[in-house]
Amino acid sequence: MDSVLRTKARFGQRALLLTTAAVPLTGWAVHAIALHKKIAASRCDPLTGLLRRDAYTARARRLLARHDDMAVVMVDADRFKEINDRLGHAAGDTVLASIASRLTAWAGPRAAVGRLGGDEFAVVLELPADRRALRLDQLVRMLHTPVVLDDGRTVDVAASVGAATPDVIGSRDLSALQRAADAALYDGKHSGQAILATAAHASVPSVNGRRAGRPGTAMWGRAA
């Protein structure tokens, strides 16, 4: 009987030691998870889940430096203010989240997809020359698919798209490519077509890396 009791006691002591040892590990794990969530939140836009500008810029530059056949695609929601004014900001948020979801699905997991602010988005991805037109047309169709709101209402949406590639622009610099893609986007604004930038688009005057005169340009603190 005494040996049984001693065995139980030793087992209880080991269990207590394991439990005690696990407490700081558990606390560390909780802290690590909280820290990871905080870092992720600082990198991602809370509404759309896309990369914020700084995180997008860093990833976009890495992709442009390391891979060939890359493209920078700029996207602007069309008549977004009208949606906000007519249907409310909740509807506007749903539209923005839907655009983000479609961009992510279209671009794939290896791309850099960012929300630059408001209703402006950017994507850097691999886009071989023989598939550019087809893939950009696919994106336009996806972005023009109506959005269904939580209350069941359907909203007609559209977006303007401009793209720029290093082989045409003659540069892998992100700011130069975004500037050209942005200028191409505004050449085709409300046209329902994606416009591929030419070398001439790269020389359009810019402020902070964006086409001069576009709404909100002066608010950009530095080129992206």
Disulfide bonds with the S-S distance in Angstrom:
none
